[in-house]
Amino acid sequence: MSRVCELTGKGRQVGNNVSHANNKTKRTFLPNLQNVTLISDALGQSVKLRVSTHGLRSVEHVGGLDNWLTKTSDDKLSVKARKLKRAIAKKAKEATA
């Protein structure tokens, strides 16, 4: 299980620990990932995802999981989120037809 947000694609970053004597050693900065259950209004079901707290705030700001997935490009999303996006689009297409 990689340390990558399933909605935003946010992953680890690399930097340096810098001591008082200005010695530098490599370190990693990991995203704050949480296992969350989000509800899809279009599908009428809940979905478990591993999301960063920044991603979770963004989803709530946009107005829910369905709106977030329709507005986000596929290259940022995980495979699970892409499948969910396709299912939501299919459901929306059936509703309009």
Biopython code that builds the backbone (N, CA, C, O; Angstrom):
import numpy as np
from Bio.PDB.StructureBuilder import StructureBuilder

atoms = [
    (1, "MET", "N", (0.845, -1.172, 0.000)),
    (1, "MET", "CA", (0.000, 0.000, 0.000)),
    (1, "MET", "C", (0.893, 1.239, 0.000)),
    (1, "MET", "O", (1.576, 1.524, 0.984)),
    (2, "SER", "N", (0.879, 1.966, -1.107)),
    (2, "SER", "CA", (1.757, 3.127, -1.206)),
    (2, "SER", "C", (1.157, 4.319, -0.477)),
    (2, "SER", "O", (-0.050, 4.381, -0.244)),
    (3, "ARG", "N", (2.004, 5.245, -0.128)),
    (3, "ARG", "CA", (1.581, 6.433, 0.624)),
    (3, "ARG", "C", (1.167, 7.531, -0.346)),
    (3, "ARG", "O", (1.832, 8.562, -0.449)),
    (4, "VAL", "N", (0.057, 7.304, -1.062)),
    (4, "VAL", "CA", (-0.437, 8.260, -2.030)),
    (4, "VAL", "C", (-1.938, 8.434, -1.823)),
    (4, "VAL", "O", (-2.660, 7.453, -1.643)),
    (5, "CYS", "N", (-2.403, 9.672, -1.849)),
    (5, "CYS", "CA", (-3.824, 9.968, -1.716)),
    (5, "CYS", "C", (-4.545, 9.457, -2.959)),
    (5, "CYS", "O", (-4.086, 9.679, -4.079)),
    (6, "GLU", "N", (-5.677, 8.769, -2.763)),
    (6, "GLU", "CA", (-6.406, 8.195, -3.890)),
    (6, "GLU", "C", (-7.186, 9.236, -4.685)),
    (6, "GLU", "O", (-7.582, 8.965, -5.819)),
    (7, "LEU", "N", (-7.416, 10.411, -4.124)),
    (7, "LEU", "CA", (-8.175, 11.438, -4.825)),
    (7, "LEU", "C", (-7.309, 12.538, -5.420)),
    (7, "LEU", "O", (-7.568, 12.989, -6.536)),
    (8, "THR", "N", (-6.296, 12.973, -4.702)),
    (8, "THR", "CA", (-5.485, 14.095, -5.185)),
    (8, "THR", "C", (-4.154, 13.664, -5.779)),
    (8, "THR", "O", (-3.514, 14.448, -6.480)),
    (9, "GLY", "N", (-3.722, 12.440, -5.515)),
    (9, "GLY", "CA", (-2.429, 11.986, -6.012)),
    (9, "GLY", "C", (-1.261, 12.498, -5.198)),
    (9, "GLY", "O", (-0.107, 12.314, -5.584)),
    (10, "LYS", "N", (-1.546, 13.143, -4.070)),
    (10, "LYS", "CA", (-0.483, 13.689, -3.226)),
    (10, "LYS", "C", (0.315, 12.534, -2.618)),
    (10, "LYS", "O", (-0.260, 11.619, -2.027)),
    (11, "GLY", "N", (1.636, 12.580, -2.765)),
    (11, "GLY", "CA", (2.508, 11.514, -2.270)),
    (11, "GLY", "C", (3.594, 12.062, -1.366)),
    (11, "GLY", "O", (3.506, 13.186, -0.873)),
    (12, "ARG", "N", (4.621, 11.251, -1.155)),
    (12, "ARG", "CA", (5.700, 11.666, -0.267)),
    (12, "ARG", "C", (6.602, 12.667, -0.970)),
    (12, "ARG", "O", (6.723, 12.674, -2.195)),
    (13, "GLN", "N", (7.232, 13.513, -0.161)),
    (13, "GLN", "CA", (8.210, 14.454, -0.668)),
    (13, "GLN", "C", (9.528, 14.187, 0.030)),
    (13, "GLN", "O", (9.554, 13.655, 1.140)),
    (14, "VAL", "N", (10.624, 14.555, -0.620)),
    (14, "VAL", "CA", (11.958, 14.310, -0.076)),
    (14, "VAL", "C", (12.597, 15.639, 0.262)),
    (14, "VAL", "O", (12.469, 16.613, -0.481)),
    (15, "GLY", "N", (13.293, 15.671, 1.400)),
    (15, "GLY", "CA", (13.978, 16.890, 1.819)),
    (15, "GLY", "C", (15.153, 16.553, 2.699)),
    (15, "GLY", "O", (15.644, 15.424, 2.692)),
    (16, "ASN", "N", (15.606, 17.534, 3.460)),
    (16, "ASN", "CA", (16.758, 17.359, 4.333)),
    (16, "ASN", "C", (16.406, 17.694, 5.769)),
    (16, "ASN", "O", (15.634, 18.615, 6.034)),
    (17, "ASN", "N", (16.990, 16.926, 6.706)),
    (17, "ASN", "CA", (17.075, 17.363, 8.095)),
    (17, "ASN", "C", (18.313, 18.237, 8.166)),
    (17, "ASN", "O", (19.380, 17.841, 7.698)),
    (18, "VAL", "N", (18.182, 19.406, 8.739)),
    (18, "VAL", "CA", (19.327, 20.310, 8.844)),
    (18, "VAL", "C", (19.623, 20.537, 10.320)),
    (18, "VAL", "O", (18.785, 21.060, 11.054)),
    (19, "SER", "N", (20.804, 20.147, 10.746)),
    (19, "SER", "CA", (21.190, 20.299, 12.155)),
    (19, "SER", "C", (21.661, 21.724, 12.425)),
    (19, "SER", "O", (21.787, 22.542, 11.513)),
    (20, "HIS", "N", (21.914, 21.996, 13.691)),
    (20, "HIS", "CA", (22.426, 23.311, 14.096)),
    (20, "HIS", "C", (23.793, 23.583, 13.452)),
    (20, "HIS", "O", (24.137, 24.728, 13.157)),
    (21, "ALA", "N", (24.568, 22.500, 13.241)),
    (21, "ALA", "CA", (25.884, 22.637, 12.605)),
    (21, "ALA", "C", (25.771, 22.625, 11.072)),
    (21, "ALA", "O", (26.779, 22.548, 10.369)),
    (22, "ASN", "N", (24.530, 22.703, 10.565)),
    (22, "ASN", "CA", (24.236, 22.744, 9.131)),
    (22, "ASN", "C", (24.589, 21.442, 8.412)),
    (22, "ASN", "O", (24.849, 21.447, 7.209)),
    (23, "ASN", "N", (24.598, 20.317, 9.155)),
    (23, "ASN", "CA", (24.744, 19.010, 8.513)),
    (23, "ASN", "C", (23.396, 18.633, 7.908)),
    (23, "ASN", "O", (22.348, 18.850, 8.516)),
    (24, "LYS", "N", (23.436, 18.070, 6.708)),
    (24, "LYS", "CA", (22.192, 17.725, 6.032)),
    (24, "LYS", "C", (22.095, 16.214, 5.833)),
    (24, "LYS", "O", (23.025, 15.590, 5.324)),
    (25, "THR", "N", (20.978, 15.637, 6.231)),
    (25, "THR", "CA", (20.698, 14.222, 5.999)),
    (25, "THR", "C", (19.320, 14.112, 5.355)),
    (25, "THR", "O", (18.410, 14.879, 5.671)),
    (26, "LYS", "N", (19.182, 13.153, 4.453)),
    (26, "LYS", "CA", (17.935, 12.981, 3.721)),
    (26, "LYS", "C", (16.816, 12.518, 4.639)),
    (26, "LYS", "O", (17.048, 11.774, 5.593)),
    (27, "ARG", "N", (15.599, 12.964, 4.345)),
    (27, "ARG", "CA", (14.414, 12.517, 5.062)),
    (27, "ARG", "C", (13.219, 12.596, 4.125)),
    (27, "ARG", "O", (13.297, 13.205, 3.058)),
    (28, "THR", "N", (12.124, 11.983, 4.524)),
    (28, "THR", "CA", (10.912, 12.050, 3.714)),
    (28, "THR", "C", (9.795, 12.721, 4.509)),
    (28, "THR", "O", (9.711, 12.596, 5.731)),
    (29, "PHE", "N", (8.955, 13.424, 3.788)),
    (29, "PHE", "CA", (7.758, 14.030, 4.356)),
    (29, "PHE", "C", (6.577, 13.251, 3.805)),
    (29, "PHE", "O", (6.332, 13.260, 2.598)),
    (30, "LEU", "N", (5.844, 12.577, 4.683)),
    (30, "LEU", "CA", (4.718, 11.752, 4.262)),
    (30, "LEU", "C", (3.415, 12.539, 4.375)),
    (30, "LEU", "O", (3.255, 13.340, 5.296)),
    (31, "PRO", "N", (2.481, 12.319, 3.448)),
    (31, "PRO", "CA", (1.186, 12.998, 3.551)),
    (31, "PRO", "C", (0.367, 12.417, 4.704)),
    (31, "PRO", "O", (0.544, 11.258, 5.079)),
    (32, "ASN", "N", (-0.513, 13.219, 5.251)),
    (32, "ASN", "CA", (-1.371, 12.793, 6.346)),
    (32, "ASN", "C", (-2.562, 12.034, 5.764)),
    (32, "ASN", "O", (-3.597, 12.628, 5.463)),
    (33, "LEU", "N", (-2.410, 10.724, 5.609)),
    (33, "LEU", "CA", (-3.448, 9.902, 4.992)),
    (33, "LEU", "C", (-4.376, 9.319, 6.045)),
    (33, "LEU", "O", (-3.944, 8.891, 7.115)),
    (34, "GLN", "N", (-5.657, 9.313, 5.717)),
    (34, "GLN", "CA", (-6.686, 8.773, 6.604)),
    (34, "GLN", "C", (-7.548, 7.805, 5.810)),
    (34, "GLN", "O", (-7.822, 8.030, 4.631)),
    (35, "ASN", "N", (-7.974, 6.730, 6.458)),
    (35, "ASN", "CA", (-8.949, 5.822, 5.855)),
    (35, "ASN", "C", (-10.330, 6.403, 6.135)),
    (35, "ASN", "O", (-10.746, 6.519, 7.288)),
    (36, "VAL", "N", (-11.037, 6.769, 5.062)),
    (36, "VAL", "CA", (-12.298, 7.473, 5.204)),
    (36, "VAL", "C", (-13.390, 6.761, 4.424)),
    (36, "VAL", "O", (-13.120, 6.156, 3.387)),
    (37, "THR", "N", (-14.612, 6.828, 4.913)),
    (37, "THR", "CA", (-15.771, 6.339, 4.185)),
    (37, "THR", "C", (-16.541, 7.545, 3.684)),
    (37, "THR", "O", (-17.094, 8.311, 4.474)),
    (38, "LEU", "N", (-16.577, 7.713, 2.364)),
    (38, "LEU", "CA", (-17.294, 8.826, 1.746)),
    (38, "LEU", "C", (-18.551, 8.297, 1.077)),
    (38, "LEU", "O", (-18.568, 7.165, 0.594)),
    (39, "ILE", "N", (-19.603, 9.108, 1.042)),
    (39, "ILE", "CA", (-20.877, 8.687, 0.487)),
    (39, "ILE", "C", (-21.042, 9.289, -0.903)),
    (39, "ILE", "O", (-20.869, 10.491, -1.105)),
    (40, "SER", "N", (-21.381, 8.420, -1.860)),
    (40, "SER", "CA", (-21.678, 8.860, -3.212)),
    (40, "SER", "C", (-23.187, 9.042, -3.326)),
    (40, "SER", "O", (-23.947, 8.087, -3.164)),
    (41, "ASP", "N", (-23.621, 10.274, -3.607)),
    (41, "ASP", "CA", (-25.049, 10.559, -3.715)),
    (41, "ASP", "C", (-25.656, 9.919, -4.958)),
    (41, "ASP", "O", (-26.779, 9.417, -4.913)),
    (42, "ALA", "N", (-24.923, 9.933, -6.063)),
    (42, "ALA", "CA", (-25.444, 9.391, -7.311)),
    (42, "ALA", "C", (-25.631, 7.873, -7.235)),
    (42, "ALA", "O", (-26.630, 7.336, -7.715)),
    (43, "LEU", "N", (-24.666, 7.196, -6.630)),
    (43, "LEU", "CA", (-24.745, 5.731, -6.540)),
    (43, "LEU", "C", (-25.545, 5.267, -5.335)),
    (43, "LEU", "O", (-26.037, 4.139, -5.310)),
    (44, "GLY", "N", (-25.677, 6.130, -4.337)),
    (44, "GLY", "CA", (-26.407, 5.765, -3.137)),
    (44, "GLY", "C", (-25.687, 4.738, -2.283)),
    (44, "GLY", "O", (-26.324, 3.901, -1.643)),
    (45, "GLN", "N", (-24.371, 4.796, -2.269)),
    (45, "GLN", "CA", (-23.586, 3.862, -1.462)),
    (45, "GLN", "C", (-22.364, 4.567, -0.891)),
    (45, "GLN", "O", (-21.972, 5.638, -1.354)),
    (46, "SER", "N", (-21.776, 3.950, 0.116)),
    (46, "SER", "CA", (-20.572, 4.509, 0.714)),
    (46, "SER", "C", (-19.347, 3.806, 0.143)),
    (46, "SER", "O", (-19.408, 2.640, -0.247)),
    (47, "VAL", "N", (-18.229, 4.536, 0.100)),
    (47, "VAL", "CA", (-17.000, 4.039, -0.500)),
    (47, "VAL", "C", (-15.851, 4.302, 0.459)),
    (47, "VAL", "O", (-15.718, 5.409, 0.981)),
    (48, "LYS", "N", (-15.017, 3.288, 0.697)),
    (48, "LYS", "CA", (-13.839, 3.457, 1.546)),
    (48, "LYS", "C", (-12.654, 3.849, 0.678)),
    (48, "LYS", "O", (-12.336, 3.178, -0.304)),
    (49, "LEU", "N", (-12.000, 4.955, 1.059)),
    (49, "LEU", "CA", (-10.840, 5.453, 0.327)),
    (49, "LEU", "C", (-9.761, 5.860, 1.307)),
    (49, "LEU", "O", (-10.037, 6.130, 2.476)),
    (50, "ARG", "N", (-8.520, 5.902, 0.819)),
    (50, "ARG", "CA", (-7.387, 6.387, 1.610)),
    (50, "ARG", "C", (-7.046, 7.774, 1.094)),
    (50, "ARG", "O", (-6.457, 7.925, 0.023)),
    (51, "VAL", "N", (-7.424, 8.790, 1.871)),
    (51, "VAL", "CA", (-7.394, 10.168, 1.402)),
    (51, "VAL", "C", (-6.557, 11.018, 2.340)),
    (51, "VAL", "O", (-6.552, 10.803, 3.552)),
    (52, "SER", "N", (-5.840, 11.993, 1.765)),
    (52, "SER", "CA", (-5.114, 12.949, 2.599)),
    (52, "SER", "C", (-6.117, 13.927, 3.208)),
    (52, "SER", "O", (-7.208, 14.122, 2.671)),
    (53, "THR", "N", (-5.746, 14.533, 4.317)),
    (53, "THR", "CA", (-6.652, 15.488, 4.963)),
    (53, "THR", "C", (-6.885, 16.700, 4.070)),
    (53, "THR", "O", (-7.969, 17.285, 4.086)),
    (54, "HIS", "N", (-5.888, 17.077, 3.301)),
    (54, "HIS", "CA", (-6.046, 18.174, 2.341)),
    (54, "HIS", "C", (-7.077, 17.786, 1.278)),
    (54, "HIS", "O", (-7.916, 18.603, 0.898)),
    (55, "GLY", "N", (-7.013, 16.547, 0.802)),
    (55, "GLY", "CA", (-7.973, 16.065, -0.189)),
    (55, "GLY", "C", (-9.383, 16.007, 0.365)),
    (55, "GLY", "O", (-10.348, 16.309, -0.337)),
    (56, "LEU", "N", (-9.499, 15.620, 1.618)),
    (56, "LEU", "CA", (-10.807, 15.538, 2.262)),
    (56, "LEU", "C", (-11.445, 16.923, 2.372)),
    (56, "LEU", "O", (-12.641, 17.081, 2.131)),
    (57, "ARG", "N", (-10.640, 17.924, 2.738)),
    (57, "ARG", "CA", (-11.142, 19.299, 2.806)),
    (57, "ARG", "C", (-11.568, 19.783, 1.425)),
    (57, "ARG", "O", (-12.573, 20.480, 1.290)),
    (58, "SER", "N", (-10.806, 19.416, 0.404)),
    (58, "SER", "CA", (-11.128, 19.829, -0.957)),
    (58, "SER", "C", (-12.442, 19.213, -1.426)),
    (58, "SER", "O", (-13.245, 19.878, -2.080)),
    (59, "VAL", "N", (-12.659, 17.946, -1.091)),
    (59, "VAL", "CA", (-13.904, 17.262, -1.472)),
    (59, "VAL", "C", (-15.092, 17.954, -0.828)),
    (59, "VAL", "O", (-16.108, 18.181, -1.486)),
    (60, "GLU", "N", (-14.979, 18.290, 0.444)),
    (60, "GLU", "CA", (-16.081, 18.956, 1.132)),
    (60, "GLU", "C", (-16.299, 20.362, 0.597)),
    (60, "GLU", "O", (-17.436, 20.834, 0.556)),
    (61, "HIS", "N", (-15.230, 21.042, 0.187)),
    (61, "HIS", "CA", (-15.343, 22.391, -0.346)),
    (61, "HIS", "C", (-16.078, 22.409, -1.684)),
    (61, "HIS", "O", (-16.866, 23.315, -1.955)),
    (62, "VAL", "N", (-15.814, 21.397, -2.524)),
    (62, "VAL", "CA", (-16.420, 21.333, -3.851)),
    (62, "VAL", "C", (-17.891, 20.918, -3.771)),
    (62, "VAL", "O", (-18.675, 21.239, -4.664)),
    (63, "GLY", "N", (-18.264, 20.210, -2.710)),
    (63, "GLY", "CA", (-19.669, 19.844, -2.560)),
    (63, "GLY", "C", (-19.937, 18.360, -2.565)),
    (63, "GLY", "O", (-21.060, 17.938, -2.839)),
    (64, "GLY", "N", (-18.938, 17.562, -2.269)),
    (64, "GLY", "CA", (-19.152, 16.126, -2.167)),
    (64, "GLY", "C", (-18.280, 15.330, -3.117)),
    (64, "GLY", "O", (-17.609, 15.874, -3.994)),
    (65, "LEU", "N", (-18.314, 14.027, -2.913)),
    (65, "LEU", "CA", (-17.462, 13.115, -3.678)),
    (65, "LEU", "C", (-17.801, 13.115, -5.163)),
    (65, "LEU", "O", (-16.901, 13.106, -6.004)),
    (66, "ASP", "N", (-19.086, 13.124, -5.493)),
    (66, "ASP", "CA", (-19.493, 13.070, -6.900)),
    (66, "ASP", "C", (-19.002, 14.286, -7.680)),
    (66, "ASP", "O", (-18.487, 14.151, -8.790)),
    (67, "ASN", "N", (-19.162, 15.472, -7.100)),
    (67, "ASN", "CA", (-18.685, 16.692, -7.766)),
    (67, "ASN", "C", (-17.177, 16.686, -7.909)),
    (67, "ASN", "O", (-16.651, 17.109, -8.939)),
    (68, "TRP", "N", (-16.468, 16.210, -6.886)),
    (68, "TRP", "CA", (-15.005, 16.172, -6.932)),
    (68, "TRP", "C", (-14.521, 15.266, -8.061)),
    (68, "TRP", "O", (-13.637, 15.639, -8.832)),
    (69, "LEU", "N", (-15.108, 14.076, -8.151)),
    (69, "LEU", "CA", (-14.656, 13.122, -9.157)),
    (69, "LEU", "C", (-14.951, 13.599, -10.575)),
    (69, "LEU", "O", (-14.145, 13.370, -11.478)),
    (70, "THR", "N", (-16.089, 14.256, -10.789)),
    (70, "THR", "CA", (-16.410, 14.725, -12.141)),
    (70, "THR", "C", (-15.500, 15.860, -12.580)),
    (70, "THR", "O", (-15.246, 16.013, -13.774)),
    (71, "LYS", "N", (-14.997, 16.670, -11.633)),
    (71, "LYS", "CA", (-14.154, 17.813, -11.977)),
    (71, "LYS", "C", (-12.667, 17.479, -12.025)),
    (71, "LYS", "O", (-11.889, 18.256, -12.577)),
    (72, "THR", "N", (-12.251, 16.346, -11.462)),
    (72, "THR", "CA", (-10.836, 16.007, -11.380)),
    (72, "THR", "C", (-10.410, 15.169, -12.580)),
    (72, "THR", "O", (-11.163, 14.316, -13.050)),
    (73, "SER", "N", (-9.188, 15.419, -13.077)),
    (73, "SER", "CA", (-8.679, 14.645, -14.206)),
    (73, "SER", "C", (-8.281, 13.241, -13.757)),
    (73, "SER", "O", (-7.949, 13.018, -12.593)),
    (74, "ASP", "N", (-8.319, 12.304, -14.696)),
    (74, "ASP", "CA", (-8.077, 10.895, -14.382)),
    (74, "ASP", "C", (-6.638, 10.610, -13.963)),
    (74, "ASP", "O", (-6.399, 9.655, -13.224)),
    (75, "ASP", "N", (-5.678, 11.409, -14.412)),
    (75, "ASP", "CA", (-4.285, 11.103, -14.103)),
    (75, "ASP", "C", (-3.951, 11.290, -12.620)),
    (75, "ASP", "O", (-2.972, 10.713, -12.145)),
    (76, "LYS", "N", (-4.734, 12.076, -11.875)),
    (76, "LYS", "CA", (-4.504, 12.246, -10.441)),
    (76, "LYS", "C", (-5.161, 11.133, -9.625)),
    (76, "LYS", "O", (-4.726, 10.834, -8.513)),
    (77, "LEU", "N", (-6.205, 10.525, -10.177)),
    (77, "LEU", "CA", (-7.001, 9.566, -9.418)),
    (77, "LEU", "C", (-6.384, 8.174, -9.418)),
    (77, "LEU", "O", (-5.663, 7.802, -10.343)),
    (78, "SER", "N", (-6.679, 7.404, -8.361)),
    (78, "SER", "CA", (-6.257, 6.010, -8.307)),
    (78, "SER", "C", (-7.192, 5.175, -9.178)),
    (78, "SER", "O", (-8.199, 5.682, -9.674)),
    (79, "VAL", "N", (-6.865, 3.916, -9.363)),
    (79, "VAL", "CA", (-7.672, 3.018, -10.182)),
    (79, "VAL", "C", (-9.076, 2.873, -9.592)),
    (79, "VAL", "O", (-10.072, 2.887, -10.316)),
    (80, "LYS", "N", (-9.136, 2.734, -8.277)),
    (80, "LYS", "CA", (-10.427, 2.595, -7.591)),
    (80, "LYS", "C", (-11.291, 3.839, -7.786)),
    (80, "LYS", "O", (-12.495, 3.732, -8.020)),
    (81, "ALA", "N", (-10.681, 5.011, -7.690)),
    (81, "ALA", "CA", (-11.413, 6.265, -7.865)),
    (81, "ALA", "C", (-11.856, 6.445, -9.314)),
    (81, "ALA", "O", (-12.933, 6.988, -9.561)),
    (82, "ARG", "N", (-11.044, 5.998, -10.281)),
    (82, "ARG", "CA", (-11.435, 6.082, -11.698)),
    (82, "ARG", "C", (-12.651, 5.222, -11.990)),
    (82, "ARG", "O", (-13.550, 5.638, -12.722)),
    (83, "LYS", "N", (-12.683, 4.012, -11.416)),
    (83, "LYS", "CA", (-13.844, 3.133, -11.592)),
    (83, "LYS", "C", (-15.092, 3.780, -11.011)),
    (83, "LYS", "O", (-16.174, 3.708, -11.595)),
    (84, "LEU", "N", (-14.929, 4.409, -9.861)),
    (84, "LEU", "CA", (-16.036, 5.091, -9.207)),
    (84, "LEU", "C", (-16.521, 6.264, -10.062)),
    (84, "LEU", "O", (-17.725, 6.497, -10.174)),
    (85, "LYS", "N", (-15.591, 6.992, -10.657)),
    (85, "LYS", "CA", (-15.932, 8.122, -11.521)),
    (85, "LYS", "C", (-16.721, 7.657, -12.741)),
    (85, "LYS", "O", (-17.693, 8.301, -13.138)),
    (86, "ARG", "N", (-16.303, 6.541, -13.335)),
    (86, "ARG", "CA", (-17.023, 5.996, -14.490)),
    (86, "ARG", "C", (-18.433, 5.554, -14.115)),
    (86, "ARG", "O", (-19.381, 5.762, -14.873)),
    (87, "ALA", "N", (-18.564, 4.937, -12.931)),
    (87, "ALA", "CA", (-19.884, 4.483, -12.474)),
    (87, "ALA", "C", (-20.815, 5.672, -12.228)),
    (87, "ALA", "O", (-22.005, 5.600, -12.533)),
    (88, "ILE", "N", (-20.283, 6.753, -11.685)),
    (88, "ILE", "CA", (-21.086, 7.956, -11.435)),
    (88, "ILE", "C", (-21.507, 8.587, -12.752)),
    (88, "ILE", "O", (-22.649, 9.023, -12.892)),
    (89, "ALA", "N", (-20.587, 8.642, -13.729)),
    (89, "ALA", "CA", (-20.904, 9.212, -15.037)),
    (89, "ALA", "C", (-21.973, 8.386, -15.750)),
    (89, "ALA", "O", (-22.869, 8.937, -16.391)),
    (90, "LYS", "N", (-21.873, 7.065, -15.635)),
    (90, "LYS", "CA", (-22.838, 6.169, -16.251)),
    (90, "LYS", "C", (-24.221, 6.361, -15.623)),
    (90, "LYS", "O", (-25.230, 6.388, -16.327)),
    (91, "LYS", "N", (-24.260, 6.493, -14.296)),
    (91, "LYS", "CA", (-25.507, 6.695, -13.592)),
    (91, "LYS", "C", (-26.143, 8.022, -13.971)),
    (91, "LYS", "O", (-27.360, 8.109, -14.135)),
    (92, "ALA", "N", (-25.312, 9.067, -14.111)),
    (92, "ALA", "CA", (-25.813, 10.385, -14.506)),
    (92, "ALA", "C", (-26.358, 10.361, -15.932)),
    (92, "ALA", "O", (-27.358, 11.016, -16.229)),
    (93, "LYS", "N", (-25.704, 9.611, -16.807)),
    (93, "LYS", "CA", (-26.153, 9.501, -18.198)),
    (93, "LYS", "C", (-27.495, 8.772, -18.271)),
    (93, "LYS", "O", (-28.364, 9.139, -19.062)),
    (94, "GLU", "N", (-27.657, 7.734, -17.438)),
    (94, "GLU", "CA", (-28.927, 7.002, -17.403)),
    (94, "GLU", "C", (-30.043, 7.887, -16.864)),
    (94, "GLU", "O", (-31.181, 7.798, -17.324)),
    (95, "ALA", "N", (-29.730, 8.729, -15.905)),
    (95, "ALA", "CA", (-30.741, 9.602, -15.301)),
    (95, "ALA", "C", (-31.248, 10.654, -16.294)),
    (95, "ALA", "O", (-32.427, 11.007, -16.284)),
    (96, "THR", "N", (-30.354, 11.148, -17.148)),
    (96, "THR", "CA", (-30.755, 12.172, -18.126)),
    (96, "THR", "C", (-31.479, 11.557, -19.311)),
    (96, "THR", "O", (-32.305, 12.219, -19.938)),
    (97, "ALA", "N", (-31.186, 10.310, -19.628)),
    (97, "ALA", "CA", (-31.812, 9.671, -20.807)),
    (97, "ALA", "C", (-33.178, 9.115, -20.517)),
    (97, "ALA", "O", (-33.818, 8.554, -21.407)),
]
sb = StructureBuilder()
sb.init_structure("model")
sb.init_model(0)
sb.init_chain("A")
sb.init_seg("    ")
for serial, (resi, resn, name, xyz) in enumerate(atoms, 1):
    if name == "N":
        sb.init_residue(resn, " ", resi, " ")
    sb.init_atom(name, np.array(xyz, "f"), 0.0, 1.0, " ", f" {name:<3s}", serial, name[0])
structure = sb.get_structure()
